[in-house]
Amino acid sequence: MSETLSTPRTAGVGVAPAPWTGRDDGPGADTLRWHHAVVPDASAAHDEGAAYDAAFVGFASDEGVRRNKGRQGAADGPSALRRALASMALPHPLRVLDTGDVAVTDGDLDEGQRRLGRVVTPLVDRGVPVVVLGGGHEVAYGSYRGLAASRAVRGGARVGVLNLDAHFDLRDDPVPSSGTPFLQMARDEAGRGRALNYWVLGISQPSNTQRLFRTAAGLGVRYLPDTGCGPLDRDRTDRFVDEFLASCDLVHLSVDLDVLPAGTAPGVSAPAAYGVAMEVVERVCARVAAGGKLALCDIAELNPGLDADDRTARAGARLIHTVLTARESARPGPDDVS
């Protein structure tokens, strides 16, 4: 069994996608795995004639984590997520585009986020659900830029941002970092005469200062604490997700892997002492995907150098698998269309 190939980064620009490989159990639709479904082609992001069920874009960046004084290594997250996902079995055929990575290696985070947005926008315009593989959580602002520039949003579609995270990431720092993306979004939305529709599930009280709670309150942020997201809080969590889905037309789902308990996700900059159980996070992801409004999902903060037995990478890959297969399962078939 082989693993996905890695490609050297090009300083400050982009990394061409490499072929995906993995376990192969022979021909047939009943032996499909993710590496069979992925088509690596950077140029296809702008090719409206090509049909795909989803698209991957990597964001290889440590710059936001470095600025936020976190443990660096998230720039290697996209490759690790691809490796972990490659041999997972598919329940049905898919055709998925991999456009490669936007790499931030020159310290210019703002330009890296702009470049990420420029890759995301044409994919969203084609109605292709985009999964951005981070990278530190600064990836979320680059993802947002791409979605905000899409035809649907410029035409008036209401965007909802659901962040699965132990942190608000609303820091008011003079230099943008992995701790500032959602405040940056809020300010951009205010500049357009709109309020950011921002919800967070998994907030850890000890990990957020009272200033951050006041900032969240001032922005009208809805959130559930990690202590209210246990397996016995299923009805409460479901209501939270359903109310969020009812508030918007398009969903930006952002998953910071430090929302998971440290035993499940040790390979992050700030492992969670408490966290939200994998079964709950996966259920939320599936519910969002099945809602039919998902435009964009980013996975953030995987640091392979801190990962034990690839646990965090496997957890992140499982969530990606859930998001994309749940979305496909929820799509109406020919017999469901009246």
BAMARMAR-505724 format. One line per 5 residues: number of its first residue (from 1); their letters; for each residue x, y, z of C-alpha. Coordinates in nm, 3 decimals. Layout:
BEGIN
NUM	a	X:Y:Z | ...
! end
This chain:
BEGIN
1	msetl	0.000:0.000:0.000 | 0.136:0.341:-0.094 | 0.062:0.688:0.038 | -0.025:1.017:-0.129 | 0.271:1.185:-0.287
6	stprt	0.412:1.509:-0.155 | 0.523:1.797:-0.373 | 0.785:2.058:-0.282 | 0.642:2.401:-0.200 | 0.706:2.696:-0.425
11	agvgv	0.800:2.996:-0.211 | 0.509:3.229:-0.156 | 0.310:3.102:-0.454 | 0.138:2.769:-0.503 | 0.204:2.398:-0.498
16	apapw	0.084:2.186:-0.789 | -0.142:1.896:-0.689 | 0.010:1.550:-0.688 | -0.164:1.223:-0.777 | -0.339:1.053:-0.485
21	tgrdd	-0.255:0.689:-0.416 | -0.350:0.444:-0.145 | -0.481:0.097:-0.071 | -0.631:-0.072:-0.375 | -0.860:-0.376:-0.346
26	gpgad	-0.907:-0.425:-0.718 | -1.152:-0.294:-0.981 | -1.519:-0.233:-0.926 | -1.752:0.031:-0.785 | -1.769:-0.158:-0.456
31	tlrwh	-1.396:-0.115:-0.383 | -1.374:0.262:-0.425 | -1.157:0.471:-0.197 | -1.092:0.843:-0.193 | -0.775:0.823:-0.397
36	havvp	-0.980:0.674:-0.682 | -1.211:0.977:-0.676 | -0.960:1.262:-0.679 | -0.849:1.437:-0.999 | -0.540:1.656:-0.942
41	dasaa	-0.561:1.960:-1.171 | -0.477:2.314:-1.061 | -0.605:2.469:-1.386 | -0.951:2.310:-1.352 | -1.048:2.555:-1.076
46	hdega	-1.143:2.802:-1.350 | -1.275:2.547:-1.602 | -1.653:2.572:-1.582 | -1.691:2.289:-1.830 | -1.552:2.027:-1.593
51	aydaa	-1.801:1.857:-1.360 | -1.699:1.770:-1.003 | -1.886:1.672:-0.689 | -1.645:1.865:-0.463 | -1.306:2.035:-0.465
56	fvgfa	-1.004:2.041:-0.234 | -0.779:2.343:-0.192 | -0.481:2.334:0.044 | -0.365:2.630:0.252 | -0.013:2.553:0.374
61	sdegv	0.039:2.825:0.633 | 0.198:2.857:0.975 | 0.219:3.234:0.964 | -0.100:3.300:1.163 | -0.003:3.049:1.431
66	rrnkg	0.344:3.199:1.453 | 0.199:3.546:1.504 | -0.043:3.408:1.764 | 0.253:3.258:1.954 | 0.129:2.903:1.899
71	rqgaa	0.316:2.582:1.821 | 0.409:2.587:1.454 | 0.372:2.300:1.208 | 0.023:2.347:1.062 | 0.170:2.425:0.718
76	dgpsa	0.213:2.048:0.681 | -0.154:1.988:0.760 | -0.286:1.971:0.401 | -0.051:1.687:0.304 | -0.130:1.494:0.622
81	lrral	-0.505:1.529:0.568 | -0.472:1.401:0.212 | -0.270:1.099:0.330 | -0.523:1.018:0.601 | -0.819:1.051:0.364
86	asmal	-0.672:0.873:0.061 | -0.748:0.512:0.164 | -1.083:0.570:0.331 | -1.357:0.373:0.157 | -1.628:0.556:-0.037
91	phplr	-1.994:0.453:-0.005 | -2.069:0.577:-0.358 | -1.874:0.712:-0.657 | -1.751:1.071:-0.648 | -1.539:1.288:-0.874
96	vldtg	-1.338:1.536:-0.670 | -1.096:1.804:-0.786 | -0.770:1.876:-0.603 | -0.627:2.214:-0.703 | -0.311:2.185:-0.492
101	dvavt	-0.194:2.423:-0.220 | -0.168:2.794:-0.164 | 0.156:2.820:0.035 | 0.248:3.108:0.265 | 0.624:3.088:0.299
106	dgdld	0.725:3.453:0.274 | 0.544:3.595:0.578 | 0.282:3.777:0.367 | -0.031:3.628:0.522 | -0.268:3.884:0.372
111	egqrr	-0.153:3.805:0.020 | -0.176:3.432:0.091 | -0.536:3.475:0.207 | -0.612:3.678:-0.105 | -0.468:3.404:-0.324
116	lgrvv	-0.673:3.144:-0.143 | -0.985:3.351:-0.201 | -0.910:3.376:-0.571 | -0.901:2.996:-0.596 | -1.216:2.948:-0.388
121	tplvd	-1.442:3.199:-0.565 | -1.473:3.033:-0.909 | -1.533:2.696:-0.745 | -1.815:2.836:-0.533 | -1.955:3.008:-0.842
126	rgvpv	-1.984:2.666:-1.008 | -2.182:2.529:-0.715 | -1.900:2.295:-0.615 | -1.868:2.244:-0.237 | -1.515:2.346:-0.147
131	vvlgg	-1.308:2.189:0.131 | -1.004:2.395:0.227 | -0.731:2.195:0.397 | -0.542:2.406:0.653 | -0.311:2.533:0.781
136	gheva	-0.364:2.745:1.089 | -0.706:2.892:1.156 | -0.609:3.202:0.960 | -0.733:2.983:0.673 | -1.089:3.081:0.768
141	ygsyr	-1.043:3.444:0.662 | -0.899:3.340:0.325 | -1.191:3.101:0.277 | -1.435:3.379:0.368 | -1.278:3.613:0.113
146	glaas	-1.342:3.359:-0.159 | -1.703:3.303:-0.055 | -1.774:3.676:-0.009 | -1.660:3.744:-0.367 | -1.888:3.477:-0.515
151	ravrg	-2.178:3.565:-0.742 | -2.433:3.428:-0.496 | -2.315:3.643:-0.206 | -2.275:3.953:-0.421 | -2.630:3.883:-0.538
156	garvg	-2.766:3.894:-0.185 | -2.741:3.537:-0.051 | -2.720:3.531:0.330 | -2.402:3.364:0.457 | -2.386:3.187:0.792
161	vlnld	-2.051:3.100:0.950 | -2.050:2.804:1.189 | -1.721:2.756:1.371 | -1.656:2.432:1.560 | -1.388:2.555:1.795
166	ahfdl	-1.276:2.592:2.155 | -1.199:2.959:2.079 | -1.394:3.257:1.945 | -1.090:3.372:1.741 | -1.213:3.731:1.774
171	rddpv	-0.889:3.878:1.905 | -0.847:4.249:1.838 | -0.474:4.238:1.767 | -0.286:4.497:1.559 | -0.138:4.220:1.342
176	pssgt	-0.381:3.958:1.199 | -0.314:3.600:1.309 | -0.484:3.266:1.362 | -0.668:3.430:1.653 | -0.829:3.712:1.451
181	pflqm	-1.008:3.568:1.144 | -1.368:3.606:1.259 | -1.321:3.963:1.380 | -1.169:4.039:1.040 | -1.479:3.887:0.878
186	ardea	-1.707:4.092:1.104 | -1.528:4.413:1.010 | -1.544:4.331:0.640 | -1.916:4.259:0.668 | -1.971:4.584:0.857
191	grgra	-1.794:4.766:0.574 | -2.054:4.618:0.339 | -2.339:4.727:0.562 | -2.407:4.379:0.699 | -2.362:4.201:1.031
196	lnywv	-2.160:3.881:1.038 | -2.389:3.585:1.106 | -2.141:3.397:1.326 | -2.215:3.094:1.547 | -1.965:2.885:1.748
201	lgisq	-2.003:2.538:1.894 | -1.756:2.410:2.155 | -1.640:2.728:2.330 | -1.408:2.660:2.624 | -1.455:2.921:2.897
206	psntq	-1.099:2.887:3.035 | -0.960:2.943:2.685 | -1.141:3.273:2.621 | -1.098:3.594:2.819 | -1.393:3.803:2.934
211	rlfrt	-1.293:4.059:2.672 | -1.351:3.797:2.403 | -1.690:3.711:2.551 | -1.780:4.082:2.547 | -1.663:4.112:2.187
216	aaglg	-1.877:3.811:2.094 | -2.179:3.962:2.271 | -2.127:4.294:2.094 | -2.127:4.118:1.757 | -2.435:3.912:1.839
221	vrylp	-2.246:3.582:1.824 | -2.448:3.273:1.917 | -2.249:2.996:2.085 | -2.265:2.673:2.280 | -1.999:2.598:2.543
226	dtgcg	-1.811:2.269:2.537 | -1.984:2.175:2.863 | -2.319:2.197:2.684 | -2.224:1.981:2.386 | -2.201:1.637:2.545
231	pldrd	-2.363:1.322:2.405 | -2.657:1.377:2.643 | -2.709:1.728:2.501 | -2.800:1.595:2.158 | -3.138:1.772:2.134
236	rtdrf	-2.984:2.103:2.238 | -2.704:2.067:1.984 | -2.945:1.969:1.707 | -3.163:2.274:1.779 | -2.858:2.499:1.771
241	vdefl	-2.756:2.365:1.430 | -3.110:2.379:1.292 | -3.155:2.740:1.407 | -2.824:2.827:1.246 | -2.925:2.664:0.917
246	ascdl	-3.256:2.851:0.921 | -3.069:3.183:0.953 | -2.879:3.163:0.623 | -2.880:3.063:0.258 | -2.515:2.951:0.231
251	vhlsv	-2.296:2.791:0.497 | -1.929:2.842:0.570 | -1.838:2.559:0.808 | -1.504:2.607:0.983 | -1.363:2.318:1.187
256	dldvl	-1.074:2.389:1.421 | -0.954:2.046:1.527 | -0.876:2.176:1.875 | -1.250:2.156:1.942 | -1.193:1.783:1.992
261	pagta	-1.058:1.637:2.319 | -0.678:1.613:2.338 | -0.696:1.233:2.333 | -0.869:1.246:1.995 | -0.676:1.543:1.856
266	pgvsa	-0.332:1.576:2.017 | -0.176:1.722:1.702 | -0.295:2.081:1.735 | -0.140:2.402:1.864 | -0.365:2.412:2.173
271	paayg	-0.495:2.064:2.272 | -0.829:2.072:2.457 | -0.839:1.957:2.819 | -1.216:1.905:2.786 | -1.333:1.934:2.426
276	vamev	-1.635:1.811:2.235 | -1.657:1.438:2.162 | -1.590:1.318:1.810 | -1.936:1.163:1.785 | -2.093:1.503:1.853
281	vervc	-1.870:1.695:1.613 | -1.928:1.438:1.340 | -2.304:1.452:1.394 | -2.297:1.831:1.363 | -2.093:1.811:1.041
286	arvaa	-2.332:1.557:0.893 | -2.636:1.764:0.990 | -2.491:2.076:0.831 | -2.393:1.892:0.513 | -2.734:1.725:0.481
291	ggkla	-2.900:2.066:0.514 | -2.817:2.138:0.149 | -2.665:2.483:0.212 | -2.297:2.399:0.250 | -2.081:2.607:0.017
296	lcdia	-1.749:2.589:0.194 | -1.576:2.395:0.470 | -1.228:2.450:0.606 | -1.032:2.224:0.839 | -0.776:2.403:1.054
301	elnpg	-0.490:2.360:1.301 | -0.367:2.008:1.221 | 0.001:1.996:1.319 | 0.142:1.659:1.202 | 0.465:1.709:1.397
306	ldadd	0.267:1.700:1.722 | 0.030:1.421:1.619 | 0.037:1.082:1.791 | -0.036:0.781:1.568 | -0.188:1.023:1.312
311	rtara	-0.491:1.049:1.541 | -0.565:1.413:1.461 | -0.513:1.366:1.088 | -0.745:1.066:1.089 | -1.007:1.260:1.285
316	garli	-0.988:1.551:1.041 | -1.007:1.317:0.742 | -1.308:1.140:0.894 | -1.487:1.473:0.928 | -1.410:1.563:0.566
321	htvlt	-1.539:1.220:0.462 | -1.856:1.275:0.664 | -1.919:1.624:0.526 | -1.888:1.521:0.162 | -2.059:1.182:0.179
326	aresa	-2.346:1.316:0.393 | -2.396:1.597:0.144 | -2.407:1.352:-0.148 | -2.642:1.117:0.037 | -2.883:1.405:0.100
331	rpgpd	-2.899:1.513:-0.264 | -3.225:1.410:-0.435 | -3.202:1.122:-0.678 | -3.403:1.088:-1.001 | -3.685:0.916:-0.812
336	dvs	-3.707:1.203:-0.561 | -3.762:1.479:-0.815 | -4.125:1.556:-0.889
! end
